[in-house]
């Protein structure tokens, strides 16, 4: 046998997957090839031995099962999202019609579904961290909780529920672009609501969450300035998650009040510090992909 013929014979009797010699190779059919391609395999062999064919078919079968499960999971998540959106729309429609009890039922069902999805025991255990990749949902939750506060304000017997709602709202509100709007409305409700204590409680909780960025607060003159909110988000979402970050927060709380007082005595320096802090806020927002964009 010539060298060229020998080379061709070896190519025809060598498994293109494992490289072993086998005169009884099998050609991979188009169906298996398509499945392997969908799984992300680029170097699909043409002719393989019996052992490799069995392995590839098994891999393709497992891959198809996993893909089917992922598709089923995605479809389920999509249906749950549609159900949640439907409940929120229904709740708002009832609210517009003045049917407060039905509105509350729809909203509470929405929160109950969220608790199930995030594997929480109840709506009061909902946590903004579970929605870091879903800033839109955080805004919807904040709006729903605010509506519930107004609904529960209609009857004194719901005072406890209203307070619980205020506490949950304070957790989500600081990560939402509706922060400014709801804070202003809460300040008005303190003067005209039937249960002003609940709205005062909300304002106090929001103040606790946001008021300790001393230097940023002093520089911008507001605890609800977009850059202040971003820095507080960085504190809560990033720094609080590590021992070193928590040590930095503790050190900042000890030392920054002195710096803030110094800024009060030298107000002209605020104009220099503001663009620096604003740039830091934008940088942190970009690098750490904080839950929400800065509030406008």
C-alpha positions in Angstrom: 0.0 0.0 0.0 1.4 3.4 -1.0 2.0 6.0 1.6 -0.8 8.2 0.3 -3.3 5.3 0.3 -2.2 4.3 3.8 -2.8 7.9 5.0 -6.3 7.9 3.4 -7.1 4.5 5.0 -6.0 5.8 8.5 -8.2 8.9 8.1 -11.2 6.6 7.2 -10.6 4.3 10.1 -9.7 6.7 12.8 -12.4 8.1 15.1 -12.5 11.9 14.7 -13.7 12.3 18.3 -11.3 10.2 20.4 -8.6 9.5 17.8 -8.7 5.7 18.2 -8.4 3.3 15.2 -11.7 1.5 14.4 -12.6 0.2 11.0 -16.4 0.3 11.9 -17.0 4.1 12.1 -20.4 5.6 12.0 -21.4 8.8 10.4 -23.1 11.4 12.7 -26.6 12.1 11.3 -28.0 15.6 10.7 -30.3 15.4 13.7 -27.6 14.7 16.2 -25.4 17.3 14.6 -28.1 19.9 14.9 -28.6 19.0 18.6 -24.9 19.2 19.4 -24.7 22.6 17.6 -27.5 24.0 19.7 -25.6 22.8 22.8 -22.7 25.1 21.7 -20.3 22.5 20.3 -18.4 23.8 17.4 -16.0 21.0 16.4 -18.5 18.3 15.5 -16.9 15.2 14.0 -18.2 13.4 11.0 -17.3 9.8 11.6 -16.9 8.3 15.1 -16.5 4.9 16.8 -19.4 3.1 18.6 -18.3 4.3 22.0 -18.1 7.9 21.0 -21.4 7.7 19.2 -23.0 6.4 22.4 -21.4 9.2 24.4 -22.4 11.9 22.0 -26.0 10.6 21.8 -26.2 10.5 25.6 -24.7 14.1 25.9 -27.2 15.3 23.3 -30.1 13.7 25.1 -29.1 15.2 28.4 -28.5 18.6 26.7 -32.0 18.4 25.2 -33.5 17.7 28.6 -31.7 20.6 30.2 -32.7 22.9 27.4 -36.3 21.8 27.8 -36.2 22.5 31.5 -34.7 25.9 31.0 -37.4 26.7 28.4 -40.1 25.5 30.8 -38.6 27.6 33.6 -38.5 30.7 31.4 -42.1 30.1 30.3 -43.1 29.7 33.9 -41.3 32.9 34.9 -42.9 34.7 32.0 -46.4 33.6 33.0 -45.7 34.6 36.6 -44.6 38.1 35.4 -47.7 38.5 33.4 -49.8 37.4 36.4 -48.1 39.9 38.6 -48.5 42.7 36.1 -52.1 41.8 35.7 -52.7 42.0 39.4 -51.0 45.4 39.7 -53.1 46.8 36.8 -56.2 45.3 38.4 -55.4 46.9 41.7 -54.9 50.3 40.1 -58.1 50.0 38.2 -60.1 49.2 41.4 -58.3 52.1 43.1 -59.4 54.5 40.4 -63.0 53.3 40.8 -62.8 53.8 44.5 -63.1 50.1 45.3 -60.4 50.1 47.9 -61.0 46.7 49.4 -60.7 44.9 46.0 -57.7 47.0 45.2 -56.0 45.9 48.4 -56.8 42.3 47.6 -55.2 42.5 44.2 -52.1 44.3 45.5 -51.7 41.8 48.4 -51.9 38.9 45.9 -49.2 40.5 43.9 -46.9 40.7 47.0 -47.8 37.1 47.9 -46.7 35.8 44.5 -43.4 37.7 44.9 -42.9 36.1 48.3 -43.5 32.6 46.7 -41.1 33.4 43.8 -38.3 34.6 46.1 -39.0 31.7 48.6 -40.0 34.0 51.5 -42.5 33.1 54.2 -44.5 36.2 53.7 -44.6 39.7 52.1 -42.9 41.3 55.1 -39.7 39.3 54.4 -39.4 40.6 50.8 -35.9 42.0 50.3 -34.6 44.5 47.6 -31.5 42.3 47.2 -33.7 39.6 45.5 -34.5 42.1 42.7 -31.1 43.6 42.0 -31.4 42.5 38.4 -35.0 43.7 38.2 -35.0 47.5 38.9 -38.4 47.8 37.2 -39.9 45.4 39.8 -38.5 47.4 42.7 -40.3 50.5 41.3 -43.5 48.5 41.0 -43.2 47.2 44.5 -42.6 50.7 45.9 -45.7 52.1 44.1 -47.9 49.2 45.2 -46.8 49.6 48.8 -47.5 53.3 48.7 -51.0 52.7 47.3 -51.6 50.2 50.1 -50.5 52.8 52.7 -53.1 55.1 51.4 -55.8 52.4 51.3 -55.1 51.2 54.8 -55.2 54.8 56.0 -59.0 54.8 55.4 -59.8 52.7 58.4 -58.1 52.7 61.9 -58.4 48.9 62.2 -55.7 48.6 59.5 -53.2 50.7 61.5 -51.0 47.7 62.2 -51.0 46.7 58.5 -50.3 50.2 57.5 -47.2 50.4 59.8 -45.9 47.0 58.4 -46.4 48.4 54.9 -44.5 51.6 55.8 -41.6 49.5 57.1 -41.4 47.3 54.0 -41.8 50.4 51.7 -38.8 52.1 53.4 -36.6 49.1 52.4 -37.5 49.3 48.7 -38.1 53.0 48.3 -34.4 54.1 48.5 -33.6 51.9 45.5 -36.4 53.3 43.4 -36.6 56.4 41.1 -40.0 57.2 42.7 -38.2 58.0 46.0 -38.5 61.8 45.7 -42.1 61.7 44.7 -43.3 59.4 47.5 -41.3 61.3 50.1 -43.0 64.5 49.1 -46.4 62.9 49.2 -45.7 61.3 52.5 -44.8 64.7 54.0 -48.2 66.0 52.8 -50.0 62.9 54.2 -48.6 63.7 57.6 -50.7 66.8 57.7 -54.0 65.4 56.3 -54.1 61.6 56.8 -56.2 59.8 59.4 -53.1 58.0 60.7 -50.2 60.5 60.4 -48.0 58.3 62.6 -47.7 55.7 59.9 -46.4 58.3 57.4 -44.1 59.9 60.0 -42.8 56.4 60.7 -42.1 56.0 56.9 -40.2 59.3 56.8 -38.2 58.4 59.9 -37.2 55.1 58.4 -36.2 56.6 55.1 -34.2 59.3 56.9 -32.3 56.5 58.8 -31.5 54.8 55.6 -30.3 57.9 53.8 -29.2 60.5 56.3 -25.7 59.2 57.3 -23.9 60.1 54.1 -22.7 63.2 56.0 -20.2 64.7 53.5 -22.4 64.1 50.5 -25.5 65.5 52.3 -23.6 68.6 53.3 -22.1 69.1 49.8 -25.4 68.9 48.0 -27.7 70.2 50.8 -30.1 67.3 50.5 -30.3 63.7 51.5 -32.4 62.9 48.5 -30.0 64.3 45.8 -29.4 61.7 43.1 -25.6 61.5 43.9 -26.4 61.0 47.6 -28.8 58.2 46.8 -26.2 56.5 44.6 -23.6 56.7 47.3 -26.0 55.3 49.8 -26.9 52.5 47.4 -23.2 51.7 47.1 -22.9 51.5 50.8 -25.9 49.2 51.2 -25.5 47.0 48.1 -21.7 46.7 48.0 -19.9 47.8 51.2 -22.3 46.1 53.6 -21.7 42.7 52.0 -18.1 42.3 53.2 -16.3 42.6 56.5 -13.8 45.2 55.1 -16.7 47.2 53.6 -18.5 47.2 57.0 -15.3 48.3 58.7 -15.0 51.2 56.2 -18.6 52.2 56.9 -17.9 52.2 60.7 -14.8 54.3 60.2 -16.7 56.8 57.9 -19.5 57.2 60.4 -16.9 58.0 63.2 -15.0 60.6 61.2 -17.2 62.1 58.5 -19.4 64.3 60.9 -16.2 66.3 61.7 -15.6 66.8 58.0 -19.2 67.8 57.3 -18.9 70.4 60.1 -15.7 71.7 58.5 -17.6 72.0 55.1 -20.3 74.1 56.8 -17.6 76.5 57.9 -16.1 76.6 54.4 -19.1 76.6 52.0 -17.0 77.7 49.0 -15.4 74.2 49.0 -18.7 72.6 48.3 -18.6 73.8 44.7 -15.3 72.0 44.3 -16.5 68.8 46.0 -19.8 68.4 44.2 -18.5 67.5 40.7 -16.0 65.1 42.3 -18.7 63.3 44.2 -21.0 63.3 41.2 -18.2 61.7 39.1 -17.6 59.1 41.8 -21.3 58.3 41.9 -21.5 57.8 38.1 -18.3 55.6 38.2 -19.7 53.4 41.0 -23.1 53.1 39.2 -21.3 51.9 36.1 -18.8 49.5 37.7 -21.1 47.9 40.3 -24.3 48.0 38.3 -26.3 49.3 41.2 -30.0 48.4 41.3 -31.3 51.7 39.9 -30.0 54.6 37.9 -29.6 57.9 39.8 -32.8 59.7 40.6 -33.6 62.6 38.4 
